[in-house]
Amino acid sequence: MQDAKFLRIYLTESDHIDGVPVMQAVLELCRDAGLSGMTVMRGIEGMGLHGVHSSAFLSLSSELPLIVEAVDEADKIDLAIKKLKPRLGHRLLATWPVSIMRGDEE
């Protein structure tokens, strides 16, 4: 097992950073920080500062929640946060320590 850090960022599909769709901007900033991998998940419903966002009634809402997650070495996550923080505004970011291993490791 190896000590690492988990990063989760809560976004909304319609968000932009510096005129770029938020998902693309966040992924680029994290890649620049050296993170080795990230996952983006699209939520079907969420609630936050700006109310409830839902895919109910077959709407094609662009206000649906996005969650971006990464697990990496703590120093790489910390660098990503340093790059992200000035651009995230009100958006929520969470981290916590984790232990990681690959399935094929003993």
C-alpha positions in Angstrom: 0.0 0.0 0.0 1.1 3.5 -0.7 -0.1 6.7 0.9 -1.8 9.2 -1.4 -4.4 11.9 -1.5 -7.9 11.9 -3.0 -9.2 15.1 -4.7 -12.8 15.7 -5.6 -14.1 18.8 -7.3 -17.8 19.7 -7.6 -18.8 21.6 -10.7 -21.8 22.3 -12.9 -21.8 21.6 -16.7 -22.6 25.1 -17.6 -19.6 26.6 -15.7 -16.7 28.2 -17.5 -13.2 29.2 -16.4 -11.5 31.9 -18.4 -14.1 31.3 -21.2 -13.3 27.5 -21.4 -15.9 24.9 -20.4 -15.1 24.1 -16.7 -14.4 20.4 -17.2 -11.8 21.1 -19.9 -10.2 23.8 -17.9 -10.0 21.7 -14.7 -8.6 18.7 -16.6 -5.9 20.9 -18.3 -4.9 22.5 -15.0 -4.6 19.1 -13.3 -2.6 17.6 -16.2 -0.3 20.6 -15.9 0.2 19.8 -12.2 1.3 16.3 -13.2 -1.7 14.3 -12.1 -1.5 10.9 -13.8 -5.3 10.3 -14.2 -8.7 11.8 -13.5 -12.3 10.8 -13.8 -15.3 13.0 -14.6 -18.8 11.9 -13.6 -22.0 13.5 -14.7 -24.7 13.5 -12.0 -28.4 13.1 -12.6 -29.3 15.4 -9.8 -27.7 17.7 -7.3 -28.3 20.5 -4.9 -25.9 23.4 -4.1 -25.6 27.1 -3.7 -27.8 27.8 -6.7 -30.6 25.4 -5.9 -31.5 21.9 -7.2 -30.2 20.8 -10.6 -32.0 17.8 -12.1 -32.4 15.8 -15.3 -36.0 15.2 -14.4 -38.8 15.4 -17.0 -36.3 14.4 -19.7 -34.9 17.9 -19.8 -31.5 18.5 -21.5 -30.3 20.6 -18.7 -26.9 22.1 -18.9 -27.0 22.7 -15.2 -26.3 19.1 -14.2 -23.6 18.4 -11.6 -20.1 17.2 -12.6 -17.7 15.5 -10.2 -14.0 15.4 -11.0 -11.9 12.9 -9.0 -8.2 12.1 -8.9 -6.0 10.0 -6.7 -2.3 10.7 -6.7 0.7 11.5 -4.6 0.0 14.2 -2.1 2.5 16.7 -3.5 0.9 16.4 -7.0 -2.6 16.9 -5.6 -1.4 19.9 -3.6 0.2 21.4 -6.8 -3.1 20.8 -8.6 -5.0 22.6 -5.8 -2.5 25.5 -6.0 -3.2 25.9 -9.7 -7.0 25.4 -9.4 -7.7 27.5 -6.3 -7.5 31.0 -7.9 -9.8 29.9 -10.7 -12.5 27.8 -8.9 -14.4 30.8 -7.3 -17.3 29.5 -5.3 -16.9 25.9 -6.5 -16.3 23.2 -3.8 -13.1 21.1 -3.6 -12.5 18.3 -1.1 -9.4 16.2 -0.3 -8.7 13.4 2.1 -5.8 11.0 2.7 -6.1 7.5 1.1 -4.0 4.4 0.8 -3.7 3.0 -2.7 -2.5 -0.2 -4.4 -3.0 -1.9 -7.7 -4.9 -5.2 -7.8 -1.8 -7.1 -9.1 0.5 -5.9 -6.3 1.3 -8.0 -3.3 
